[in-house]
Amino acid sequence: MKETELDIVKLEAASSKLRAMAHPMRIAIIDLLRHFQKRLKYLIYK
């Protein structure tokens, strides 16, 4: 098996990005945007 070196700084940066992406408020906003997608398109193009 190949041994892999772990870079702590890179792991911490990746962890921070994943936490931000999985933030409950961000997920709620994405769900709202999906739900109201047609209405938003209409309002944007109006």
CORNORDA-V721879 format. One record per backbone hydrogen bond with DSSP energy under -0.5 kcal/mol. NH is the residue of the N-H (numbers start at 1). CO is the residue of the C=O. Records with the same first field share a line. If there is no record, write none. Layout:
# CORNORDA-V721879
NH: CO, CO
This chain:
# CORNORDA-V721879
7: 5
8: 6
11: 7
12: 8
13: 9
14: 10
15: 11
16: 12
17: 13
18: 14
19: 15
20: 16
21: 17
22: 18
23: 20
27: 23
28: 24
29: 25
30: 26
31: 27
32: 28
33: 29
34: 30
35: 31
36: 32
37: 34
40: 36
41: 37
42: 38
43: 39
44: 40
45: 41
46: 42
